[in-house]
Amino acid sequence: IYLSIDENYQQWLKKNKELEHALNFSNSFFILDGNKSSLAKSLKVSWIPRYVIFNKKNKIILNNAPSPSNNIIFEKIIDDIDNGL
């Protein structure tokens, strides 16, 4: 999922519309109060983009994961999680 901590809701909507052909924004959510929200604080989000990996029990495994576009490192992390490491 994509969680936005943008400050301007209208700008966020506009950008979603501009990028809808390239990205799946059905899983995109605007967080009220941005980085001041309780969710952003609990995840310690202070910049974007930010990647967090959860396990199947919704426990944070890695709070500052590399970008999924970094295939080799990202896949190794996922494989390690699947193997219980």
MDTraj code that builds the backbone (N, CA, C; nanometers):
import mdtraj as md
import numpy as np

residues = "ILE TYR LEU SER ILE ASP GLU ASN TYR GLN GLN TRP LEU LYS LYS ASN LYS GLU LEU GLU HIS ALA LEU ASN PHE SER ASN SER PHE PHE ILE LEU ASP GLY ASN LYS SER SER LEU ALA LYS SER LEU LYS VAL SER TRP ILE PRO ARG TYR VAL ILE PHE ASN LYS LYS ASN LYS ILE ILE LEU ASN ASN ALA PRO SER PRO SER ASN ASN ILE ILE PHE GLU LYS ILE ILE ASP ASP ILE ASP ASN GLY LEU".split()
xyz = np.array([
    [0.0847, -0.1188, 0.0000],
    [0.0000, 0.0000, 0.0000],
    [0.0885, 0.1242, 0.0000],
    [0.0325, 0.2328, -0.0436],
    [0.1028, 0.3606, -0.0462],
    [0.0316, 0.4539, 0.0508],
    [0.1051, 0.5006, 0.1504],
    [0.0499, 0.5945, 0.2479],
    [0.1153, 0.7299, 0.2255],
    [0.0337, 0.8304, 0.2062],
    [0.0857, 0.9640, 0.1794],
    [0.0809, 1.0498, 0.3052],
    [0.1907, 1.1170, 0.3328],
    [0.1942, 1.2136, 0.4427],
    [0.1993, 1.3558, 0.3877],
    [0.1583, 1.3698, 0.2607],
    [0.1523, 1.5023, 0.1991],
    [0.0640, 1.5933, 0.2833],
    [0.0886, 1.7221, 0.2754],
    [0.0107, 1.8180, 0.3533],
    [-0.1129, 1.8668, 0.2794],
    [-0.1118, 1.8607, 0.1474],
    [-0.2208, 1.9170, 0.0694],
    [-0.3013, 1.8060, 0.0013],
    [-0.4222, 1.7847, 0.0485],
    [-0.5075, 1.6773, -0.0016],
    [-0.5407, 1.6956, -0.1499],
    [-0.5706, 1.8182, -0.1913],
    [-0.6060, 1.8436, -0.3305],
    [-0.4882, 1.8143, -0.4241],
    [-0.3682, 1.8506, -0.3836],
    [-0.2504, 1.8205, -0.4648],
    [-0.2283, 1.6697, -0.4742],
    [-0.2529, 1.5990, -0.3649],
    [-0.2396, 1.4535, -0.3631],
    [-0.3392, 1.3904, -0.4614],
    [-0.4650, 1.4370, -0.4580],
    [-0.5654, 1.3862, -0.5511],
    [-0.5244, 1.4126, -0.6964],
    [-0.4755, 1.5326, -0.7220],
    [-0.4336, 1.5706, -0.8564],
    [-0.3202, 1.4797, -0.9055],
    [-0.2222, 1.4545, -0.8208],
    [-0.1089, 1.3694, -0.8584],
    [-0.1547, 1.2258, -0.8810],
    [-0.2476, 1.1765, -0.7987],
    [-0.3031, 1.0430, -0.8210],
    [-0.3666, 1.0338, -0.9587],
    [-0.4410, 1.1361, -0.9957],
    [-0.5078, 1.1388, -1.1263],
    [-0.4049, 1.1409, -1.2394],
    [-0.2999, 1.2208, -1.2239],
    [-0.1958, 1.2308, -1.3266],
    [-0.1234, 1.0981, -1.3475],
    [-0.1050, 1.0220, -1.2392],
    [-0.0254, 0.8994, -1.2463],
    [-0.1086, 0.7718, -1.2543],
    [-0.2411, 0.7842, -1.2665],
    [-0.3256, 0.6654, -1.2629],
    [-0.2957, 0.5676, -1.3761],
    [-0.2434, 0.6155, -1.4876],
    [-0.2100, 0.5273, -1.5995],
    [-0.0860, 0.4425, -1.5707],
    [-0.0004, 0.4892, -1.4806],
    [0.1256, 0.4202, -1.4541],
    [0.1287, 0.3458, -1.3212],
    [0.0508, 0.3912, -1.2255],
    [0.0552, 0.3324, -1.0915],
    [-0.0824, 0.2882, -1.0461],
    [-0.0860, 0.1908, -0.9569],
    [-0.2116, 0.1422, -0.9012],
    [-0.2419, 0.2204, -0.7739],
    [-0.3242, 0.3231, -0.7871],
    [-0.3546, 0.4050, -0.6706],
    [-0.4798, 0.3591, -0.5966],
    [-0.5312, 0.2402, -0.6304],
    [-0.6439, 0.1888, -0.5524],
    [-0.5979, 0.1516, -0.4120],
    [-0.4663, 0.1403, -0.3946],
    [-0.4087, 0.1106, -0.2635],
    [-0.3347, 0.2313, -0.2065],
    [-0.3742, 0.3494, -0.2484],
    [-0.3111, 0.4725, -0.2043],
    [-0.4034, 0.5452, -0.1064],
    [-0.3480, 0.5857, 0.0058],
    [-0.4279, 0.6484, 0.1102],
    [-0.3613, 0.7751, 0.1607],
    [-0.4418, 0.8764, 0.1818],
    [-0.3956, 1.0045, 0.2349],
    [-0.4098, 0.9998, 0.3870],
    [-0.3012, 1.0236, 0.4589],
    [-0.3036, 1.0216, 0.6053],
    [-0.3319, 1.1622, 0.6559],
    [-0.4446, 1.1759, 0.7249],
    [-0.4777, 1.3057, 0.7846],
    [-0.3705, 1.3440, 0.8849],
    [-0.3353, 1.4673, 0.8910],
    [-0.2324, 1.5224, 0.9795],
    [-0.0907, 1.4821, 0.9389],
    [-0.0758, 1.4193, 0.8221],
    [0.0560, 1.3903, 0.7674],
    [0.1513, 1.3261, 0.8651],
    [0.2734, 1.3794, 0.8719],
    [0.3739, 1.3188, 0.9596],
    [0.3483, 1.3463, 1.1070],
    [0.2430, 1.4207, 1.1377],
    [0.2055, 1.4443, 1.2774],
    [0.1018, 1.3424, 1.3255],
    [0.0536, 1.2564, 1.2346],
    [-0.0479, 1.1573, 1.2708],
    [0.0121, 1.0497, 1.3611],
    [-0.0732, 0.9818, 1.4351],
    [-0.0251, 0.8758, 1.5239],
    [0.0370, 0.7615, 1.4429],
    [-0.0175, 0.7324, 1.3239],
    [0.0399, 0.6268, 1.2404],
    [0.1801, 0.6639, 1.1951],
    [0.1976, 0.7840, 1.1442],
    [0.3302, 0.8279, 1.0998],
    [0.4286, 0.8303, 1.2166],
    [0.3824, 0.8717, 1.3321],
    [0.4706, 0.8735, 1.4499],
    [0.5094, 0.7327, 1.4918],
    [0.4138, 0.6401, 1.4901],
    [0.4462, 0.5038, 1.5328],
    [0.5414, 0.4351, 1.4349],
    [0.5322, 0.4707, 1.3062],
    [0.6244, 0.4159, 1.2065],
    [0.7512, 0.4991, 1.1929],
    [0.7569, 0.6104, 1.2657],
    [0.8709, 0.7026, 1.2627],
    [0.8964, 0.7544, 1.1220],
    [0.7874, 0.7904, 1.0535],
    [0.7967, 0.8425, 0.9176],
    [0.8270, 0.9917, 0.9240],
    [0.9379, 1.0302, 0.8638],
    [0.9719, 1.1722, 0.8581],
    [1.0131, 1.2134, 0.7171],
    [1.0133, 1.1199, 0.6235],
    [1.0452, 1.1512, 0.4851],
    [0.9710, 1.0541, 0.3934],
    [0.9647, 1.0900, 0.2675],
    [0.9030, 1.0029, 0.1685],
    [0.9962, 0.9902, 0.0491],
    [0.9973, 0.8832, -0.0239],
    [0.9206, 0.7638, 0.0061],
    [0.9822, 0.6853, 0.1203],
    [0.9019, 0.6097, 0.1860],
    [0.9447, 0.5279, 0.3000],
    [0.8843, 0.3900, 0.2828],
    [0.9634, 0.2875, 0.2977],
    [0.9173, 0.1507, 0.2798],
    [0.9296, 0.0749, 0.4116],
    [0.8204, 0.0097, 0.4499],
    [0.8142, -0.0680, 0.5729],
    [0.7664, -0.2073, 0.5357],
    [0.8320, -0.3090, 0.5893],
    [0.7926, -0.4469, 0.5611],
    [0.7314, -0.5073, 0.6874],
    [0.6111, -0.5629, 0.6698],
    [0.5400, -0.6307, 0.7773],
    [0.5399, -0.7804, 0.7493],
    [0.5358, -0.8618, 0.8565],
    [0.5193, -1.0048, 0.8344],
    [0.3703, -1.0377, 0.8269],
    [0.3373, -1.1656, 0.8159],
    [0.1976, -1.2071, 0.8007],
    [0.1150, -1.1817, 0.9265],
    [0.1820, -1.1564, 1.0385],
    [0.1119, -1.1271, 1.1638],
    [0.1075, -0.9767, 1.1906],
    [0.1370, -0.8975, 1.0887],
    [0.1356, -0.7504, 1.0939],
    [0.2389, -0.6916, 1.1888],
    [0.3447, -0.7636, 1.2125],
    [0.4557, -0.7125, 1.2926],
    [0.5576, -0.6495, 1.1977],
    [0.6086, -0.5328, 1.2364],
    [0.7097, -0.4667, 1.1535],
    [0.8376, -0.5487, 1.1565],
    [0.8825, -0.5877, 1.0388],
    [1.0066, -0.6631, 1.0249],
    [1.1227, -0.5692, 0.9954],
    [1.0972, -0.4716, 0.9093],
    [1.2005, -0.3748, 0.8715],
    [1.1343, -0.2394, 0.8549],
    [1.1723, -0.1440, 0.9370],
    [1.1074, -0.0134, 0.9395],
    [1.1655, 0.0844, 0.8383],
    [1.2764, 0.0501, 0.7788],
    [1.3381, 0.1378, 0.6794],
    [1.3930, 0.0522, 0.5665],
    [1.3029, -0.0142, 0.4956],
    [1.3413, -0.1077, 0.3896],
    [1.3890, -0.0342, 0.2653],
    [1.4694, -0.1027, 0.1843],
    [1.5089, -0.0423, 0.0571],
    [1.3908, -0.0384, -0.0382],
    [1.4012, 0.0401, -0.1396],
    [1.2969, 0.0495, -0.2410],
    [1.2779, -0.0856, -0.3082],
    [1.1531, -0.1231, -0.3355],
    [1.1298, -0.2481, -0.4092],
    [1.1937, -0.2475, -0.5478],
    [1.2244, -0.1295, -0.6007],
    [1.2903, -0.1227, -0.7318],
    [1.4343, -0.1728, -0.7254],
    [1.4910, -0.1819, -0.6048],
    [1.6236, -0.2392, -0.5854],
    [1.6049, -0.3907, -0.5727],
    [1.5773, -0.4558, -0.6855],
    [1.5321, -0.5947, -0.6889],
    [1.6180, -0.6920, -0.6109],
    [1.7473, -0.6872, -0.6278],
    [1.8346, -0.7870, -0.5663],
    [1.8273, -0.7796, -0.4142],
    [1.8445, -0.6619, -0.3588],
    [1.8416, -0.6460, -0.2132],
    [1.7020, -0.6723, -0.1588],
    [1.6000, -0.6183, -0.2247],
    [1.4632, -0.6343, -0.1778],
    [1.4217, -0.7817, -0.1780],
    [1.4519, -0.8531, -0.2849],
    [1.4166, -0.9951, -0.2919],
    [1.4905, -1.0767, -0.1873],
    [1.6153, -1.0411, -0.1578],
    [1.6905, -1.1119, -0.0529],
    [1.6233, -1.0916, 0.0825],
    [1.5802, -0.9710, 0.1103],
    [1.5114, -0.9440, 0.2374],
    [1.3837, -1.0272, 0.2466],
    [1.3056, -1.0297, 0.1404],
    [1.1810, -1.1067, 0.1403],
    [1.2115, -1.2557, 0.1560],
    [1.3126, -1.3059, 0.0860],
    [1.3499, -1.4466, 0.0992],
    [1.3932, -1.4781, 0.2418],
    [1.4710, -1.3883, 0.3036],
    [1.5155, -1.4093, 0.4412],
    [1.3960, -1.4147, 0.5369],
    [1.2981, -1.3283, 0.5141],
    [1.1780, -1.3271, 0.5975],
    [1.1024, -1.4583, 0.5793],
    [1.0850, -1.5007, 0.4536],
    [1.0146, -1.6265, 0.4267],
    [1.0848, -1.7461, 0.4886],
    [1.2180, -1.7392, 0.4997],
    [1.2957, -1.8489, 0.5561],
    [1.3112, -1.8374, 0.7073],
    [1.2482, -1.7377, 0.7671],
    [1.2529, -1.7225, 0.9120],
    [1.3790, -1.6621, 0.9668],
    [1.4569, -1.5961, 0.8839],
    [1.5826, -1.5356, 0.9311],
    [1.5622, -1.3960, 0.9817],
])
top = md.Topology()
chain = top.add_chain()
for i, resn in enumerate(residues, 1):
    res = top.add_residue(resn, chain, resSeq=i)
    for name in ("N", "CA", "C"):
        top.add_atom(name, md.element.get_by_symbol(name[0]), res)
traj = md.Trajectory(xyz[None], top)
